[in-house]
């Protein structure tokens, strides 16, 4: 996780790339840490569905929607 925080600083990410980073981790709490770390660096929030699909918990999915500023649930 520390290495990821260093790599995020000067880079931007698509939702697909963010989802891939999140999928490295098993637990939703870890995945949410990744999302919080990169959320300000995501360039295509309209594709947030890619990120939401990586989370198992409906509560975490709702949290991710809030972080991404998504108001609908598809």
MDAnalysis code that builds the backbone (N, CA, C; Angstrom):
import MDAnalysis as mda
import numpy as np

u = mda.Universe.empty(222, n_residues=74, atom_resindex=np.repeat(np.arange(74), 3), trajectory=True)
u.add_TopologyAttr("name", ["N", "CA", "C"] * 74)
u.add_TopologyAttr("resid", np.arange(1, 75))
u.add_TopologyAttr("resname", ["UNK", "UNK", "UNK", "UNK", "UNK", "UNK", "UNK", "UNK", "UNK", "UNK", "UNK", "UNK", "UNK", "UNK", "UNK", "UNK", "UNK", "UNK", "UNK", "UNK", "UNK", "UNK", "UNK", "UNK", "UNK", "UNK", "UNK", "UNK", "UNK", "UNK", "UNK", "UNK", "UNK", "UNK", "UNK", "UNK", "UNK", "UNK", "UNK", "UNK", "UNK", "UNK", "UNK", "UNK", "UNK", "UNK", "UNK", "UNK", "UNK", "UNK", "UNK", "UNK", "UNK", "UNK", "UNK", "UNK", "UNK", "UNK", "UNK", "UNK", "UNK", "UNK", "UNK", "UNK", "UNK", "UNK", "UNK", "UNK", "UNK", "UNK", "UNK", "UNK", "UNK", "UNK"])
u.atoms.positions = np.array([
    [0.828, -1.186, 0.000],
    [0.000, 0.000, 0.000],
    [0.878, 1.258, 0.000],
    [1.997, 1.210, 0.715],
    [2.892, 2.369, 0.755],
    [3.484, 2.658, -0.624],
    [3.857, 1.621, -1.327],
    [4.406, 1.789, -2.665],
    [3.379, 2.418, -3.595],
    [2.148, 2.002, -3.458],
    [1.070, 2.566, -4.267],
    [0.911, 4.058, -3.994],
    [0.985, 4.445, -2.733],
    [0.823, 5.864, -2.397],
    [1.911, 6.721, -3.032],
    [3.088, 6.174, -3.217],
    [4.171, 6.902, -3.883],
    [3.896, 7.009, -5.381],
    [3.404, 5.945, -5.983],
    [3.147, 5.922, -7.421],
    [1.975, 6.772, -7.859],
    [1.070, 7.056, -6.948],
    [-0.140, 7.812, -7.276],
    [0.149, 9.299, -7.469],
    [1.134, 9.806, -6.801],
    [1.378, 11.245, -6.707],
    [1.404, 11.957, -8.053],
    [2.099, 11.450, -9.024],
    [2.275, 12.151, -10.297],
    [1.565, 11.483, -11.466],
    [0.575, 10.660, -11.193],
    [-0.109, 9.936, -12.259],
    [-1.615, 10.131, -12.191],
    [-2.251, 9.934, -13.325],
    [-3.708, 9.950, -13.419],
    [-4.163, 8.561, -13.842],
    [-5.404, 8.209, -13.496],
    [-5.894, 6.860, -13.723],
    [-7.274, 6.871, -14.354],
    [-7.541, 5.864, -15.167],
    [-8.901, 5.630, -15.651],
    [-9.607, 4.765, -14.609],
    [-10.903, 4.654, -14.741],
    [-11.653, 3.775, -13.833],
    [-11.217, 2.327, -14.000],
    [-10.922, 1.942, -15.215],
    [-10.482, 0.566, -15.461],
    [-9.148, 0.292, -14.755],
    [-8.227, 1.239, -14.826],
    [-6.944, 1.080, -14.142],
    [-7.134, 1.045, -12.627],
    [-8.013, 1.901, -12.135],
    [-8.289, 1.932, -10.700],
    [-8.892, 0.611, -10.248],
    [-9.829, 0.089, -11.019],
    [-10.449, -1.197, -10.688],
    [-9.403, -2.304, -10.665],
    [-8.483, -2.245, -11.586],
    [-7.423, -3.262, -11.622],
    [-6.534, -3.172, -10.380],
    [-6.183, -1.949, -9.993],
    [-5.405, -1.770, -8.765],
    [-6.174, -2.299, -7.555],
    [-7.456, -2.002, -7.503],
    [-8.276, -2.449, -6.380],
    [-8.384, -3.965, -6.339],
    [-8.436, -4.597, -7.495],
    [-8.623, -6.052, -7.545],
    [-7.396, -6.825, -7.058],
    [-6.284, -6.147, -6.889],
    [-5.096, -6.790, -6.320],
    [-5.364, -7.212, -4.875],
    [-6.237, -6.466, -4.218],
    [-6.527, -6.704, -2.807],
    [-7.780, -7.561, -2.646],
    [-7.825, -8.327, -1.574],
    [-8.925, -9.254, -1.333],
    [-10.113, -8.590, -0.662],
    [-9.846, -7.803, 0.353],
    [-10.903, -7.259, 1.207],
    [-11.364, -5.889, 0.740],
    [-12.660, -5.660, 0.879],
    [-13.245, -4.387, 0.451],
    [-12.631, -3.191, 1.169],
    [-12.268, -3.348, 2.438],
    [-11.652, -2.229, 3.162],
    [-10.344, -1.803, 2.505],
    [-9.555, -2.780, 2.071],
    [-8.298, -2.473, 1.383],
    [-8.568, -1.822, 0.028],
    [-9.565, -2.337, -0.671],
    [-9.932, -1.776, -1.972],
    [-10.382, -0.326, -1.824],
    [-11.118, -0.038, -0.755],
    [-11.578, 1.330, -0.519],
    [-10.408, 2.256, -0.208],
    [-9.383, 1.754, 0.461],
    [-8.181, 2.563, 0.711],
    [-7.546, 2.967, -0.612],
    [-7.485, 2.024, -1.538],
    [-6.937, 2.323, -2.863],
    [-7.787, 3.388, -3.546],
    [-9.094, 3.219, -3.514],
    [-9.982, 4.184, -4.156],
    [-9.812, 5.571, -3.560],
    [-9.756, 5.652, -2.246],
    [-9.566, 6.960, -1.605],
    [-8.232, 7.581, -2.010],
    [-7.227, 6.732, -2.176],
    [-5.897, 7.210, -2.525],
    [-5.862, 7.821, -3.930],
    [-6.593, 7.227, -4.860],
    [-6.517, 7.673, -6.258],
    [-7.720, 8.484, -6.719],
    [-8.719, 8.639, -5.878],
    [-9.984, 9.244, -6.330],
    [-9.818, 10.627, -6.958],
    [-8.903, 11.422, -6.458],
    [-8.683, 12.752, -7.038],
    [-7.910, 12.701, -8.348],
    [-7.442, 11.533, -8.715],
    [-6.612, 11.381, -9.915],
    [-7.333, 10.595, -11.012],
    [-8.635, 10.333, -10.838],
    [-9.410, 9.570, -11.826],
    [-9.926, 10.516, -12.903],
    [-9.668, 10.176, -14.160],
    [-9.985, 11.078, -15.275],
    [-11.325, 10.790, -15.945],
    [-11.928, 9.649, -15.682],
    [-13.174, 9.284, -16.373],
    [-14.217, 8.734, -15.399],
    [-14.625, 9.551, -14.482],
    [-15.568, 9.119, -13.444],
    [-16.879, 8.588, -14.015],
    [-17.204, 8.962, -15.244],
    [-18.436, 8.454, -15.862],
    [-18.396, 6.938, -16.046],
    [-17.219, 6.350, -15.944],
    [-17.066, 4.895, -16.055],
    [-16.911, 4.237, -14.684],
    [-17.418, 4.881, -13.666],
    [-17.286, 4.402, -12.294],
    [-17.837, 3.016, -12.045],
    [-18.704, 2.552, -12.933],
    [-19.263, 1.203, -12.798],
    [-18.145, 0.161, -12.720],
    [-17.058, 0.397, -13.434],
    [-15.918, -0.529, -13.406],
    [-15.372, -0.674, -11.986],
    [-15.348, 0.420, -11.266],
    [-14.840, 0.418, -9.893],
    [-15.841, -0.239, -8.953],
    [-17.102, 0.123, -9.094],
    [-18.147, -0.401, -8.215],
    [-18.196, -1.928, -8.287],
    [-17.991, -2.484, -9.478],
    [-18.069, -3.937, -9.671],
    [-17.002, -4.701, -8.894],
    [-15.924, -4.040, -8.486],
    [-14.857, -4.741, -7.763],
    [-15.196, -4.964, -6.294],
    [-16.246, -4.301, -5.811],
    [-16.593, -4.361, -4.391],
    [-17.730, -5.350, -4.146],
    [-17.611, -6.145, -3.095],
    [-18.634, -7.136, -2.760],
    [-19.749, -6.543, -1.903],
    [-19.388, -5.726, -0.951],
    [-20.350, -5.176, 0.002],
    [-21.177, -4.054, -0.622],
    [-22.488, -4.141, -0.465],
    [-23.365, -3.075, -0.967],
    [-23.078, -1.756, -0.264],
    [-22.711, -1.829, 1.011],
    [-22.376, -0.614, 1.755],
    [-21.121, 0.042, 1.184],
    [-20.126, -0.765, 0.868],
    [-18.888, -0.232, 0.278],
    [-19.154, 0.301, -1.129],
    [-20.053, -0.350, -1.858],
    [-20.426, 0.157, -3.177],
    [-21.044, 1.543, -3.056],
    [-21.913, 1.721, -2.065],
    [-22.511, 3.042, -1.835],
    [-21.449, 4.068, -1.456],
    [-20.499, 3.658, -0.608],
    [-19.409, 4.564, -0.230],
    [-18.590, 4.964, -1.450],
    [-18.331, 4.001, -2.322],
    [-17.559, 4.280, -3.534],
    [-18.311, 5.249, -4.444],
    [-19.616, 5.072, -4.557],
    [-20.424, 6.003, -5.361],
    [-20.308, 7.426, -4.820],
    [-20.332, 7.556, -3.498],
    [-20.194, 8.880, -2.887],
    [-18.830, 9.481, -3.193],
    [-17.789, 8.688, -3.070],
    [-16.432, 9.165, -3.353],
    [-16.318, 9.623, -4.803],
    [-16.946, 8.872, -5.705],
    [-16.867, 9.187, -7.133],
    [-17.880, 10.248, -7.563],
    [-18.796, 10.590, -6.675],
    [-19.818, 11.577, -7.017],
    [-20.887, 11.032, -7.938],
    [-21.151, 9.739, -7.836],
    [-22.155, 9.084, -8.674],
    [-23.482, 9.097, -7.927],
    [-24.507, 9.613, -8.569],
    [-25.802, 9.719, -7.897],
    [-26.760, 8.594, -8.260],
    [-26.564, 7.946, -9.403],
    [-27.468, 6.847, -9.772],
    [-26.782, 5.508, -9.538],
    [-27.572, 4.440, -9.521],
    [-27.013, 3.111, -9.270],
    [-27.067, 2.226, -10.505],
    [-27.247, 2.783, -11.660],
    [-27.352, 2.078, -12.935],
    [-28.554, 1.203, -12.916],
])
